[in-house]
Amino acid sequence: MEATSELLADLPDVEIVHDDWTAIYDHGPFDLLVVDGGGNGKQTPAADPERLLTPAGSIVIDDFTPLTKWPPVHEGKPDGARMGWLNHPALLATEVQLAAYLSTVIGSRLP
C-alpha cells in the first residue's frame, strides 16, 4: 500500500485516503468504483451502490471463485455476498470468469 501511495501521490486527479472503507462515502459518488471482494466487498452491510455510484456508474467486486452451479454456494452455504451484488435492485450486474480459479462481479447502476 505504501509503495502504491508513493507512485500515485503526485497525480493531480488522485486522492489517497487512509481510513476505514466507509470513508469513501465522503468522496463519492464515483463513475467507477473497484471494491476488494476479499475485504469489505463481501461483508454485510456491503458498500451501497446507490450512494457510491453516479447513475450509470460501474462497480467491480473482485476475489470471487467462479460459479459452478446455481444458486452459487461458498464453503457449502448459499453465497449471500455474491447474490447480494448480482440481485441488487440498483444494479445491472453479471459475473465474469477471469481464470479457472477467479471471477469478478461487474455492475452498472441503473438510472
C-alpha positions in Angstrom: 0.0 0.0 0.0 2.8 2.4 0.9 4.6 1.9 -2.5 1.3 2.5 -4.4 0.6 5.6 -2.4 4.1 7.0 -3.3 3.6 6.2 -7.0 0.2 8.0 -7.1 0.9 10.8 -4.8 1.9 13.3 -7.4 -1.0 12.7 -9.8 -3.4 15.7 -9.7 -6.6 13.6 -10.1 -5.8 11.0 -7.4 -6.7 11.3 -3.8 -5.4 8.7 -1.4 -7.4 8.2 1.7 -6.1 6.0 4.6 -9.1 5.2 6.6 -11.9 2.7 7.2 -13.5 1.7 3.9 -16.7 3.7 4.8 -14.7 6.9 4.4 -15.3 6.6 0.6 -18.8 7.8 1.2 -17.4 11.3 1.8 -15.7 11.3 -1.6 -18.3 9.9 -4.0 -20.3 9.5 -6.0 -18.0 7.7 -8.4 -18.2 6.9 -12.1 -16.1 3.8 -11.4 -15.5 2.0 -8.1 -13.4 -1.1 -7.5 -14.2 -2.9 -4.3 -12.0 -5.6 -2.9 -14.3 -8.6 -2.6 -11.8 -10.3 -0.3 -12.2 -7.3 2.1 -15.4 -5.3 2.7 -17.0 -6.1 -0.7 -18.4 -9.3 0.7 -19.4 -8.2 4.1 -22.8 -7.1 5.4 -23.6 -4.4 5.0 -21.7 -4.1 1.8 -21.0 -0.8 0.0 -24.2 0.9 -1.1 -24.1 1.4 -4.9 -26.9 3.9 -4.8 -24.9 6.2 -2.6 -21.5 5.5 -4.1 -22.1 5.5 -7.8 -23.3 8.1 -10.2 -26.3 7.0 -12.4 -24.8 4.5 -14.9 -21.6 4.4 -12.8 -19.8 1.0 -12.7 -18.7 -1.2 -9.8 -16.2 -4.1 -9.8 -16.1 -6.5 -7.0 -13.2 -8.9 -7.2 -11.9 -12.1 -5.5 -14.8 -14.5 -6.1 -14.4 -18.1 -7.1 -16.2 -18.9 -10.4 -19.8 -20.1 -10.3 -20.1 -23.8 -10.7 -23.9 -24.1 -10.1 -27.0 -22.0 -9.4 -27.6 -20.7 -6.9 -24.0 -20.1 -6.1 -22.5 -21.5 -2.9 -19.4 -20.6 -0.9 -18.0 -23.0 1.7 -21.1 -25.2 1.4 -23.6 -22.4 2.1 -25.5 -20.1 -0.2 -23.2 -17.3 -1.3 -25.2 -14.3 0.1 -22.5 -11.8 -0.8 -22.4 -12.7 -4.5 -26.2 -12.9 -4.7 -26.4 -9.5 -3.0 -24.4 -7.9 -5.8 -26.0 -9.9 -8.6 -29.5 -9.2 -7.4 -29.1 -5.7 -6.1 -32.1 -3.7 -7.2 -30.0 -0.6 -8.1 -27.6 -2.6 -10.3 -27.5 -4.5 -13.6 -24.7 -7.0 -12.7 -23.1 -10.1 -14.0 -20.2 -12.3 -13.1 -17.1 -12.6 -15.4 -14.7 -15.5 -15.0 -11.1 -14.3 -15.3 -9.3 -17.6 -14.7 -10.1 -21.1 -13.7 -10.0 -20.0 -10.0 -11.0 -16.4 -10.2 -14.1 -14.3 -11.1 -15.4 -10.8 -10.6 -18.8 -9.2 -10.4 -19.3 -6.2 -12.6 -22.3 -4.0 -12.3 -23.7 -0.7 -13.6 -26.0 1.5 -11.5 -29.4 1.8 -13.0 -30.6 5.3 -13.7 
